Amino acid sequence: MHSPSPTFTPTRSTRSPAVGTCPLDRHVPLGPDQAARRLGVRRVDFDAAVRLGFLSPVGTVEIDYKRQGGVRVVPLFSAFPVGSAC
């Protein structure tokens, strides 16, 4: 097994983007699970925010799950930070 160099120290940039940063994929729409994870909240709390009108989808996509229930419409949410020019 190869051990890492003693001078290498993992930094925040080697991990997934933190909330509040401007990731390269900020213009890619996210599904509800991904959007909840990006915001750092539970999916049930994210669903409540959508139901109450605090968040709204920017589009939808149809996904065919074949054996698990057929075609479903999945809402897509923007990952672009509100009020930020990044």
N, C-alpha and C positions, 0 to 999 in steps of 0.2 A: 504494500500500500504506500502510495506517495504522500508524504507529509507536506503541508504548505510551507512556503518560505517563511522564516521567522520575521521578515520585514513586512509581510503582507498582513494588513489589518482590514477586516471587512468594514465597509462604510455603508451609510444609508443608501448610497447610489447603487450598491450591488444587490439590494433587496427590492421588493415590490414597492411601487410608489406610495408615499405616505399621503394621507388625506391633507388637502391644502396645497399640494404641489401641482404642477402643470404637466401631467404625463403626456407622452407623445400621442397616445390614443384618445385624447380628450374629445375629438369630434366623432368618435365611433359610438353609436347608440348602444346602450346596455340593457340587458333584460332585467327583470325585477330582482332576481337573486344577486346579479352582479352589481346593480345600483345600490342595493342595501349594503352589500359588503364594502363598496367604495365609500359609502357614507359612514360606515362603522356602526350600523344599527342592526338589530334583529329584523328578519324578514317580516314578522308580524307587525312590528312598529312601522316599517316601511309601507306595508299594505294599509295601515291605519292612516298614515300621512296622505296616501293617494286617495283613499276613500273620503277623507275630510277636505280634499281639494288643495292641500299644501303643495303637492307635486302632481304633475300631469305628464302623460306620455307625449313624445314628439312624433311617434309613429307606431305602426304595428307590423308584425310579420306572421305569416301562417306557417306552422310547423306540423308536419305529418309524422305522428309518433307510431304509425302503422299498428302494431299489436297492443299498444298501451292507450287506446282510446281514440285513435284517428287524428284528424286535423284539429289543431287548437290555434287560437289567435293569441299571440304573446305581445304585450305592450313593450315598447322600447323607450328608454329614457336617455336624455342627453347627459354626457359626462362633462360638458363644458362648464366651468365655474361661473356662477352668476355674479355679475358685477366685477369680473376680472378680465383683463385684456391678455393675460399670459403672454 
